[in-house]
Amino acid sequence: MIRNRLTIRNLFEHISETFFNYDNKLLQTFIQLFKQPEDVIVSYINGVRKKYVNPISFFGLALTLTGLSIFLLKKFYMQHLDFSSLFGDINLSQNAFDSSFSFGLEYNSLIYVAFIPISAIISWIVFIDKKYNLTEHAIIYLYSMSFLMVLMFFLAQIALLVTPSNYMLFSLLLWPLMFIYHCYILTRIFKLSLGSLIMKSMLFFILFFVTYIGVSILVFVIMLITGVVNLEDFAPK
């Protein structure tokens, strides 16, 4: 016999208990990744697997929120986006803007997924003296990217509500935020001095930039081959 029928009220209470209770593992994982990321990441690597949400589940949640954010963006805000605020000095056709942006939105989740192994490989090379294997480096970026994706979901909704025309500029803040946060967590995980942090960060940035350029060229070629964009779209106005 069902003692408590499902209602909007008890469903909301269950969701609140699951996601927003301070003692909840999900909320604690998010908070600790901000306060003491090494406690979450290093503990998981060292075998403590029940204290926090595991990285795969956390990443799955982050991808779900990212998909929801893209849906809301495409459904309610596309007409408000101001591409000129981002590319005002570049002579590209509106079709190039629209096609490139739509392509990025469609494959946004795949981009985040690809970021994990790429960053893990680069990190493994940069920190090869720290005795972490490739899988353990992947755990670092599963947690770090999940944290940033969840954070950006909530920040993006605020930005879209307050100033949707400046959303493109806001989205650029993700890159410096990613860099600063990863410097922060890597410093805490590997106990880096300021000098070591600067050297490791420079090497990581160089390798990541080279990889990013290579991947960007590959994506552009794929977009040309599949007809998403045409060379004529990039001709001067």
C-alpha positions as CSV (number, residue, x, y, z in Angstrom):
1,M,0.0,0.0,0.0
2,I,1.3,3.5,-0.9
3,R,1.4,5.6,2.2
4,N,2.4,8.9,0.6
5,R,1.0,9.5,-2.8
6,L,3.2,11.4,-5.2
7,T,2.4,15.1,-5.2
8,I,4.1,18.3,-6.4
9,R,4.9,19.1,-2.8
10,N,6.6,15.9,-1.8
11,L,8.3,15.6,-5.2
12,F,9.8,19.1,-4.6
13,E,10.8,18.1,-1.1
14,H,12.5,15.0,-2.4
15,I,14.4,17.0,-5.0
16,S,15.4,19.6,-2.4
17,E,16.7,16.8,-0.1
18,T,18.6,15.2,-2.9
19,F,20.3,18.2,-4.4
20,F,20.3,21.0,-1.8
21,N,20.6,19.4,1.6
22,Y,23.9,20.7,3.1
23,D,24.8,17.1,4.2
24,N,24.1,15.8,0.7
25,K,27.2,14.3,-1.1
26,L,26.5,16.3,-4.3
27,L,26.4,19.6,-2.6
28,Q,29.4,18.7,-0.4
29,T,31.3,17.7,-3.5
30,F,30.6,21.0,-5.2
31,I,31.5,23.0,-2.1
32,Q,34.7,21.1,-1.4
33,L,35.9,21.4,-5.0
34,F,35.8,25.1,-4.4
35,K,37.2,25.1,-0.8
36,Q,39.5,22.1,-0.8
37,P,39.6,20.5,-4.2
38,E,42.5,18.2,-3.2
39,D,40.3,16.6,-0.5
40,V,37.8,15.5,-3.2
41,I,40.2,14.5,-6.0
42,V,43.2,13.1,-4.0
43,S,40.8,11.2,-1.7
44,Y,39.2,9.5,-4.7
45,I,42.5,8.7,-6.3
46,N,43.7,7.2,-3.0
47,G,40.7,4.9,-2.7
48,V,38.2,6.9,-0.6
49,R,35.2,6.5,-3.0
50,K,32.1,7.0,-0.8
51,K,32.7,10.4,0.7
52,Y,31.9,12.4,-2.4
53,V,30.1,11.9,-5.7
54,N,32.2,9.9,-8.1
55,P,33.7,11.8,-11.0
56,I,31.7,10.0,-13.8
57,S,28.3,10.7,-12.1
58,F,29.4,14.3,-11.4
59,F,30.4,14.7,-15.0
60,G,27.1,13.2,-16.2
61,L,25.2,15.7,-14.2
62,A,27.4,18.5,-15.5
63,L,26.7,17.4,-19.1
64,T,22.9,17.3,-18.4
65,L,23.0,20.8,-17.1
66,T,25.0,22.0,-20.0
67,G,22.5,20.4,-22.4
68,L,19.7,22.1,-20.5
69,S,21.5,25.4,-20.7
70,I,21.9,25.0,-24.5
71,F,18.2,24.2,-24.9
72,L,17.2,27.3,-23.0
73,L,19.6,29.4,-25.0
74,K,18.3,28.2,-28.3
75,K,14.7,28.2,-27.2
76,F,14.5,31.7,-25.6
77,Y,17.6,33.8,-26.2
78,M,19.0,33.3,-29.7
79,Q,17.4,36.5,-31.0
80,H,18.9,38.5,-28.3
81,L,22.5,37.5,-28.8
82,D,24.8,40.2,-30.1
83,F,27.5,38.7,-32.2
84,S,29.0,42.1,-33.0
85,S,30.1,42.5,-29.4
86,L,32.4,39.6,-30.0
87,F,33.4,39.9,-33.6
88,G,32.7,43.6,-34.3
89,D,36.1,44.2,-36.0
90,I,36.1,41.0,-38.1
91,N,34.6,41.1,-41.6
92,L,32.6,37.9,-41.6
93,S,29.1,37.3,-43.0
94,Q,26.2,36.7,-40.7
95,N,25.9,33.2,-42.1
96,A,29.5,32.4,-40.9
97,F,28.5,33.7,-37.4
98,D,25.3,31.7,-37.2
99,S,26.8,28.5,-38.7
100,S,29.8,28.5,-36.5
101,F,27.9,29.3,-33.3
102,S,25.2,26.7,-34.1
103,F,27.9,24.1,-34.8
104,G,29.5,24.9,-31.4
105,L,26.2,24.6,-29.6
106,E,25.3,21.3,-31.3
107,Y,28.6,19.7,-30.4
108,N,29.2,21.5,-27.1
109,S,28.9,18.4,-24.9
110,L,31.3,16.5,-27.2
111,I,33.8,19.4,-26.9
112,Y,33.7,19.1,-23.1
113,V,34.1,15.3,-23.3
114,A,37.2,15.7,-25.6
115,F,38.7,18.2,-23.2
116,I,39.1,15.6,-20.5
117,P,41.6,13.2,-22.3
118,I,43.4,16.0,-24.0
119,S,44.0,17.9,-20.7
120,A,44.9,14.6,-19.0
121,I,47.6,13.8,-21.5
122,I,49.0,17.3,-21.4
123,S,48.9,17.3,-17.6
124,W,50.5,13.9,-17.4
125,I,53.4,15.2,-19.5
126,V,53.8,18.4,-17.5
127,F,53.6,16.7,-14.1
128,I,55.3,13.4,-15.1
129,D,57.6,13.9,-12.1
130,K,54.7,13.7,-9.7
131,K,54.0,10.0,-10.1
132,Y,50.4,10.3,-11.1
133,N,49.3,8.0,-14.0
134,L,47.2,9.1,-17.0
135,T,44.0,7.8,-15.5
136,E,44.6,9.7,-12.3
137,H,45.1,12.9,-14.3
138,A,41.8,12.2,-16.1
139,I,40.1,12.0,-12.7
140,I,41.4,15.5,-11.9
141,Y,39.9,17.0,-15.0
142,L,36.6,15.1,-14.7
143,Y,36.1,16.7,-11.3
144,S,37.5,20.2,-12.3
145,M,35.5,20.4,-15.6
146,S,32.3,19.2,-13.9
147,F,32.7,21.8,-11.2
148,L,33.2,24.6,-13.8
149,M,30.3,23.3,-16.0
150,V,27.9,23.3,-13.1
151,L,29.1,26.7,-12.0
152,M,28.8,28.2,-15.5
153,F,25.3,26.8,-15.8
154,F,24.0,28.9,-13.0
155,L,26.1,32.0,-13.9
156,A,24.9,31.7,-17.5
157,Q,21.3,31.7,-16.6
158,I,21.8,34.9,-14.5
159,A,23.7,36.5,-17.4
160,L,20.9,35.6,-19.9
161,L,18.2,37.0,-17.6
162,V,20.1,40.2,-16.9
163,T,21.9,41.1,-20.1
164,P,21.4,38.5,-22.9
165,S,22.9,40.8,-25.6
166,N,26.3,40.5,-23.7
167,Y,26.2,36.8,-23.3
168,M,28.9,36.2,-25.9
169,L,31.3,38.4,-24.0
170,F,30.3,36.6,-20.8
171,S,31.0,33.2,-22.4
172,L,34.6,34.3,-23.0
173,L,35.1,34.6,-19.3
174,L,35.0,30.8,-19.2
175,W,38.6,30.6,-20.5
176,P,40.3,32.8,-17.9
177,L,38.1,31.2,-15.2
178,M,39.2,27.7,-16.4
179,F,42.8,28.7,-16.3
180,I,42.7,30.3,-12.9
181,Y,40.7,27.4,-11.3
182,H,43.1,24.8,-12.7
183,C,46.1,26.7,-11.5
184,Y,44.4,26.7,-8.1
185,I,43.6,23.0,-7.9
186,L,46.9,21.9,-9.4
187,T,48.8,24.0,-6.9
188,R,46.9,22.4,-4.0
189,I,47.1,18.8,-5.4
190,F,50.8,18.9,-6.2
191,K,51.9,21.3,-3.5
192,L,53.5,23.7,-6.0
193,S,55.6,26.7,-5.1
194,L,54.9,29.9,-7.0
195,G,57.9,29.4,-9.2
196,S,56.9,25.8,-10.0
197,L,53.3,26.9,-10.7
198,I,54.5,29.6,-13.2
199,M,56.8,27.1,-15.0
200,K,54.3,24.3,-15.1
201,S,51.5,26.7,-16.1
202,M,53.5,28.1,-19.0
203,L,54.4,24.6,-20.3
204,F,50.8,23.5,-19.9
205,F,49.5,26.6,-21.7
206,I,51.9,26.2,-24.6
207,L,51.1,22.5,-25.1
208,F,47.3,23.2,-24.8
209,F,47.5,26.2,-27.2
210,V,49.3,24.1,-29.8
211,T,46.7,21.3,-29.4
212,Y,43.8,23.8,-29.5
213,I,45.1,25.3,-32.7
214,G,45.4,21.8,-34.3
215,V,42.0,20.7,-33.1
216,S,40.4,24.0,-34.3
217,I,41.9,23.6,-37.8
218,L,40.6,20.0,-37.9
219,V,37.1,21.2,-36.9
220,F,37.2,24.0,-39.4
221,V,38.1,21.5,-42.2
222,I,35.3,19.2,-41.1
223,M,32.9,22.1,-41.2
224,L,34.0,23.0,-44.7
225,I,33.7,19.4,-45.9
226,T,30.3,18.9,-44.4
227,G,29.1,22.2,-45.8
228,V,28.4,23.8,-42.4
229,V,30.4,26.9,-43.6
230,N,31.8,27.9,-46.9
231,L,34.9,29.9,-47.8
232,E,32.7,32.6,-49.3
233,D,31.3,33.3,-45.8
234,F,34.8,34.5,-44.7
235,A,35.3,36.8,-47.7
236,P,35.6,40.6,-46.8
237,K,32.3,42.4,-46.9
